């Protein structure tokens, strides 16, 4: 009887991990007709194949301060929680390379640090009319932004 419970528990764990990966991949529909990431976007969540989705209320964000970025042609600027940031990037199909990204990090809470840590690792993206998802760390992680 104990062996059946162990196998059942193991099966539930395997299904949960499979569903989490599928959810991570399925939650986002790419629209290939959209060629530009231009616009103003707000970081909504961070996703990982190994960890649950992280949202602002899961980490220190200093009363809900946002990461808000505006992309125009090859430039980006905005606010990373408590700091102003700016930079440049290049796009090639669905690949992105951040050439320059900077600003101060004074008093930046964890929510802002998470984006600062990811921005230079961005590899690719998917986009639709409402969301933009950047992938990094060989597509094992992503950051999802919503149109503002």
JOGI-V951792 format. One record per pair of residues at least 4 apart in sequence whose ideal C-beta (glycine too) atoms are under 7 Angstrom apart, sorted by the first residue. I is the first residue (numbers start at 1). J is the second residue. If there is no record, write none. Layout:
i=[I;I]
j=[J;J]
This chain:
i=[1;2;3;4;5;6;7;8;9;10;11;12;13;14;15;16;17;18;19;20;21;21;22;23;24;24;28;28;28;29;30;30;30;31;31;31;34;34;37;37;37;37;37;38;38;39;39;40;40;40;41;41;41;41;41;41;42;42;42;42;42;42;43;43;43;43;43;44;44;44;45;45;45;45;46;46;46;47;47;47;47;48;48;49;54;54;56;56;56;59;59;60;60;60;61;61;61;61;62;62;62;65;65;65;65;66;67;67;67;67;67;68;68;68;69;69;70;70;70;71;74;74;74;75;76;76;76;77;77;78;79;79;80;80;80;80;80;80;81;81;81;81;82;82;82;82;83;83;83;83;83;83;84;85;85;85;86;86;87;87;87;87;88;88;89;89;89;89;90;90;91;91;94;94;94;95;95;96;96;96;96;98;98;98;101;101;105;108;108;110;112;113;114;115;115;118;118;118;121;121;122;122;123;123;123;124;125;125;125;125;126;127;130;130;131;131;131;132;133;133;134;134;135;135;136;137]
j=[5;6;7;8;9;10;11;12;13;14;15;16;17;18;19;20;21;22;23;24;25;49;26;27;47;49;126;131;133;128;126;127;128;127;128;129;127;128;71;91;125;127;132;71;72;71;147;68;70;148;69;132;145;146;147;148;66;67;68;145;146;148;66;67;115;143;145;144;145;146;53;54;55;144;54;114;143;53;141;142;144;140;141;140;58;59;61;64;111;110;111;109;110;111;65;81;109;111;81;82;109;81;82;109;111;81;80;81;111;112;115;78;79;148;76;78;76;77;78;76;88;89;90;88;86;87;89;85;86;85;83;84;85;103;108;112;115;116;108;109;111;112;106;107;108;112;103;104;105;106;108;112;103;101;102;103;102;103;98;100;101;102;99;100;96;97;98;99;97;99;95;96;124;125;126;123;124;122;124;125;134;119;120;122;119;120;116;112;113;114;116;117;118;119;143;122;136;143;136;137;134;136;135;136;139;135;132;133;134;135;133;132;146;147;144;145;146;145;142;144;142;143;139;142;141;141]
